[in-house]
Amino acid sequence: MRIGFLYNSQSHQILHSLPMALELSILRPDWQVDILAPGQGHLDYVQQFIPLYPGAKVSLRLMPQPLGIRLYRRFRALPVPPKAWSLFHNRRMLNTYDALVSTDKTSLLLRRFGVRRPKFINTEHGAGDRDVTFDPRVAKFDFNLIPSPKSAQRLVEAGYLTANRYAVSAYTKFDAVNRLAGGRPPLFANGRPTILYNPHFSTTLGSWPRFGMMILEIMARQDRYNLIFAPHMRLFDPVTPGKLAAFERFRGLDHIRIDLGSDASCDMTYTMAADLYLGDVSSQVYEFLCKPRPCVFLNAHAVAWRDNANYRFWTFGPVLDTADDLLMHLDDAIASHPQWRAVQEQAFAANFDLSVNNPGRHNATLLAEWLSRSI
């Protein structure tokens, strides 16, 4: 059997299924497991995780791109080519697989392009509260591995998931992060608490357009905290010299780290290193809460969020309507964290299956069992 793990989007999605791919190659050495990516950068990123899974044997396969895509990508400084274009060009090659596992629902376009042979498996790439997590397109996949009991329940209640078409899986990103944990050097050497500011890319939901630069300027002038500015990778994608120039005035400050989209933004380097999470609507807050810590949220659009299931994560800490007196609010959030801790722990436990010791192997087993029955 030939299984392709398709990474046709930005690199932040890779760890949401890569541990499963590596474990599947160990669990079923009689199957061919290929890692498929449209750029060498993705394959180089994958390569560094393979030694963390002794016995894993996967093939790294670059998806060919025609000259037009290569020129367009170079002109636009894109980290990956346009997704639909890349899928269309590789449709014949992808149609040779028995199953395609994807973190990105754009892969369903392959069916419009005549790809009929493979089973399509969705793994999701996050587990948050917003509507985007509960996408009706899951019903179009042959099988779904949903990494959150809470999310699976909402999808079932909405009628998007039916019996034998899904399984509640584990959050495989935690698997890779735990294996990397021993090699992380401290990000700052000054002993100050560290704030992670992690705005979402959406201009209609996120805090960056209204508050972002103000927050950076406030944090640049103070001497109580370190700041990691690590937005969602799509906020500044592609990262160009012109976009970097806007942050030049913060260069050289030893208490501020700005990262618009490196590998460290993908592997929980920053969520593990921070003492407080400052954000808006990103599901990364759930990753941050693998260790309960203070959170502060920015309501930049006057959202009526109370009793709204899509904003449940805003019950994990104070919600600010302005960035006024930001430092005072950060101080208060740290001092008052004990009153939020129980809510954080309960929400984290409801969002993830914490009984699974090896998420990658667990999900690989679920996938192997379903494929053995279905192909």
Secondary structure, DSSP 8 states (H G I E B T S, - for coil): -EEEEE--S-GGGGGGTHHHHHHHHHH-TTSEEEEEESSHHHHHHHHTTGGGSTT---EEEE----HHHHHHHHHHT-SS--HHHHHHHTHHHHTT-SEEEES-GGGGHHHHTT--SSEEEE--S---SSGGGS-GGGGGSSEEEES-HHHHHHHHHTTS--TTSEEE---HHHHHHHHHGGG---S-SS---EEEEE--S-TTT-SIIIIIHHHHHHHHH-SS-EEEE---TTSS-S--HHHHHTTGGGTT-TTEEE-SS-GGGTTTHHHHH-SEEEESS-THHHHHTTS---EEEE-TT----TT-GGGGGGGSS-EESS-TTHHHHHHHHHHTTHHHHHHHHHHHHHHS-TT-S-HHHHHHHHHHHHHHHH-
